[in-house]
């Protein structure tokens, strides 16, 4: 167990991501940051990608989304 300090803005952002009252901040952080890659962090990095590479990424994203949806 660790203690962290957040300013009010960061706290509000984190609190807004809670699914319900029983959702813990630990769960929110894991849900948000355990994912492999975030679109915002990749912005601009695909500008040299070929159409085939983009199509492959799209198919991989769809498969990942469908897999997570089935797990629920």
N, C-alpha and C positions, 0 to 999 in steps of 0.2 A: 504494500500500500504506500502511495506517495502523495504528498500534498503539493498542489500547484496554486499559483496566484493568477487571477485573471482581472483585467480591468472591467468596468461595467459593460462596455460595448462587447467585449469578447464573451462575457457571461451571457448577455442577451442573445448573441448569435448561437451559442451552444445550447441555451435553454430552448430556443425556437426549433432546434432540430430534434428535440425529444418527441417521441411518438405518443407517449401517454405519461401519466403521473408516476407510474412504476418504472419508467425507463431511467436508467442511471446515466450520469455523464460519461462513465467508463464505456458503456454500451454505445453511446452516441459517437464518442471519439473512435472507437474500433470500427463502427459502421462507416464512418466518413473517411478514415485514413487507411483502412486495411485494403481497400480496393486497389487494383493494380493500375496506376496512372489516373490522372484527372485531365479532362479536356482543357481546362484553363491553363494547367501547367505545360501543356503541349502546344498551345496556340503558336502558330507560325512554323512549327517544326516539321510540318508535312508539306511545305510549299514545293519541295523537290520530288515528292512522291509520284510514282507513275500511277496511271489509272488502274493497273492490275493490283498494285500495292494497296491503293485506297479501297478497291473492291474486296480484297482479302481482309482488310481491317474491318470493313463493314460487316462481312459475314461472320467474323470472329465476335464482333460486338453483339450481333443478333443472337448467336449461339449462346453467349454468356448470359445475356438477358433472359432468354428462354429457359436456360438451366436454372437460374435463380428463381424465376417465376414458378417453376415446377416444384422447387424445394419448399415453398411456402405452404 
